[in-house]
Amino acid sequence: MSSMGERVGAELYLTESVGVPKRFPAVAFVGVCASLGLTVALGVATLVTSYGFNWRIAFWVGAGIALIGSAARTTYT
């Protein structure tokens, strides 16, 4: 549920801040990235459940995403 809130927030932000000719492709790009993120999450989940010790990789990937997200929020706002 929180990821959909982030997606809607990103779409609203782009709708308000991007100019008219690039507005709709920018908003559509959010949906494409959300679908790619879902695919990557499914791949990580498959790796985590297939191998015994590699479940920790998901936590490291999540920590990396959190660091990138927090850096992006502080840099671009």
Secondary structure as UniProt FT lines:
FT   HELIX           2..17
FT   HELIX           20..50
FT   HELIX           55..76
//
